[in-house]
Amino acid sequence: MLAIVNQKGGVGKTTTAVNLAASLAARERRVLLVDLDPQGNATSGLGVSREMTDERPTVYHAMLGGAEVRHAQMVTDLPNLYLAPSSTDLVGAELELVGEEERESRLRRALVSVRDLHDYILIDCPPSLGLLTINALVAADRVLVPLQCEYYALEGLGSLLRTIELLRARLNRALALEGVVLTMFDARNNLARQVMTDVQAHLPGQVYQTVIPRNVRLSEAPSHGRPALLYDIESKGAQSYLALAEEMLQRHAAEEKKPARARGAQ
């Protein structure tokens, strides 16, 4: 289970959630994308409108106990890819959960029943470190951080890594950093290249080699309610996310071959 997190908005987080989920599904993995962001961009990015979620269970109902996730999840235009949609009700979910017991683990409990039905569960988080994102981090095994190569990128990354360490100590000892994926990258930009070098030096071995470029087709795809590989599979954006999915699968396959003691030492 993978939480896709960055407390800063506009860094390609939802783009990464939608297109990585689609690319893993294209590699014949059964994938559930959980849209935990009240803005619902991952939901609309897969062609599901607000009107379509008004009369059915959503992630909100699953977290508040009004429905099971299996009743909330929807099929998409891509085989093997399923969506647990967001809804406007999530806007008030953090306030509703404040007085509840074990409020940080509501999502984890909701996903237990479907965990073994999918090869990957990806959680698209809000651009903040509030209670919804904490629920995602408590539910997840790993955290993938989309990072735009810009000024202050490392400062924001440091804050997120400290949050992960705190949650690991208090609420989810199994939580680990999956890695960092560099997004909206422009190789012509000196600052972008410098940030890439700095992040790689700061987190050796934890930055994905696949880099997601700035790409017009990638930014157009959500307005058509489709992941990039269904909108224009030949585009650089679609091909980059397919490459990211392949790199992730290869990493995980290599980890599974390691002895249990070596895996635990990571």
N, C-alpha and C positions, 0 to 999 in steps of 0.2 A: 504494500500500500504506500503510495507516494503522494506527499503533500507538495504542491507547487506554490512557493511562498516568496514574496518580496513585499516588505511593508511600504515600498514606494510604488506609486502608480505610474503607468505609462512606460513600463520596461519590457513589455512583451510577455507578461505572465499568462494572461488568458490565451493569447496567441499560441504560446508554448503548450498550455494545457490541452487546447483543442487539437492542435496539429500533431503533437506527440501522441496523444490518445488515438487519433486517426491513423497515424503511421504504424503504431504498434498493432492496431487492428488489421491493417493491410499486410502485416507480417504474420497474420493468422493467429494472433493472440486475442483472447476474449477480454475485452476492456470495458470497465465501467468508469465514466467520467462523472464525478460528483461536483455540481456547481454550488459552491458554498458562498459565493459572492452575491449580496443582495442586488447588485446591478444586473446580474443575470446575463452577462455578455457571452459566457460559454454556452448558455442555453440558446440564446438567439443566434450565436455563431454556428450552431448545428441545425438551424432552421426551425426552432421551436419558439413560437410567439407567446407573449404574455397571455393572450386569449386561450391558448391551448393548455396552459397550466392552471387557469382560474378554477376549473371544475374537476381537478384531479389532485391526488396527493403529490407532494413535492418533498424536497429535502427538509424544509421547515417542519412538515408534519411528522417526518421520520424522527427528527431530533426531539420534538415536543411530545412524542408518544402517540400521535394521532393516526399513524399508519406505519406499515413496514416498508423498508426500502424497496423490496421486490415489487410492491404495488406502486411505488413511485417511479421506478425506472422505466424508460421508454426506449424503443428501438430507434435507430437513426437510418440515414440513407446508406450508411456503410456497414456491410456485414461485420459482425463481431464487435461493433461499437454500440454501447448502451449509454444512456444519459439519465442521471438522477437530477432533474431540473431544479433551478432556483425559483423563487417567487418573491413578490414584493413583501410578503409576510416576514421574510428574513430580516428586514430592516429593524423590526422590533424584537427579534429573537434574543438579542443579547440582554435587553432589559427584562424580558420574560424569564430568562434563565438565571438571572442574578440571585434570586432567592431559592433556587432549586438545589437539592442535594446532588453531589457529584456532577455539577453543571459542566465541568471541563471534559467529562467523558461521555457526554450524550451521543456524539457522533460515533465514537468507537462502539458503543453498545448497539447503535442502530445498524452498523455495518457488519456486525458479527454474522448475521444470518445469510449474507450474500458473499462473504469473503472467499469462501471456497468455490464459488461459482464462476469466478473470474481469475484470469491470469494476472491482470493488473487492475488496481483501482487507483485512479488519479483524482486528487482533490484540488480544485481550483479555489484558492483562498482570496478573501478581500484584501485590498491594499492597505492593511493595518495589522497591528499585533493585538487585536481585541479578542473577545471571548470566542468568536467564530473561528478565528485562526488558531487559537489555542486548542479548540476542539479538534481541528484538523491535525495539529502536531501531536496530540495525545493519541489519536487514532492511527497515525501513520507509523510505518517502519522506518521510512527515510524521507529526507527533504531534498527537493531539487530547487535550486535558486536561479531563476533567470536574471541575468545581470546586464544592464545596458552599459556599454563602455563610455562612461562620462565622468565628469568631475564629481567628487564625493561618493563615487560608487563603492570604494573600499570602506568608507566610513559607515555607510548603511549596511554593508555586508557584515562588518564587525559587530554592529548592534544586533543583527539577526542571529549571528552565531552565538552570541552571549545568551540570547533568549533560548536558543536550542539547548545550550548547556544547562540552563536553569530548569527547563522542562524535563530534561533527561534525569536530573538529580531528584526531582520532586514528583513527576507524574508519569514519565514514560522512559524507563531505563533502557529500552530497546531502540530508542530513536537515534538515528545516525544520519550523517550528511551523505546523500547520494552524490551530490556534486554541484558544480556551477556550470551553467550554460550561458555563453556570451551571446547577447541578442542585439538586433538592430545595428550590426557592425558595419562600419564603413572603413575599408582598408586604406582609403586615401587620407583619412583623418589621423594626424599624428597623435592626438590625445587618445583616440580609440586604441591605437597600437600600444601606447604607453600603459594604458589601463590594463590591457590584456597581459602585458608582460608583468605588471605589478601583481595582478590576481594570481597568475600562474606561479609567481615566486612566493606569494603569501600562502597558497594552498597547493603545494606540489602534489601532482597526481590526482587532484580532485576537480580539476577543470576539464570539461569535455573538450576533446580535440575538434569536434564539429562546432562550427561557429555559424550562427544564424545571421544572414546579411539583411540590410535594409532592402525591401523588395516591394514593388508596387502591387504585384499580384497577390502577395501575402496580405497586404493591408486592405485590398479590395474584397477578398474572399468572405469576411464576416458579413458584409452588407448583402451578400447573396445567400447567407445562411448555409454556407458549405465550408468544410475544411479545405485548405489549399490544394490537396491532392485530388479533390473532386472538382475544384474550380479550374485549376491549370496545373496538371501534374508535371508539366515540363518546366515550370517556373523554378527559379533558383530557390525561392522560399520553400516550395513543396519538396524539392529534392534535398534541401538541407535538413528538414525535419525527418524525412525518410532515412537520411544518413545518421541523424541523432538517434532514432529508434534502433537502428542496426548496431550502433556503437554501444547503446545501453544493453541490448540483448547479449552482445558479445561479452561485455563486462560481467553481467550476471551469470552467464554460462561459465566464465572463467572462475568466478567466485565459488560456484557450486562444486567445481572440481577440486578446490582447496580442501585440505583436512579441516575438520570442525574446529580444532584448536587454533589454526591459522586464521580462520574466519572470525573467531571470537576476539582475536587480538587486534583486529582492525579498529 
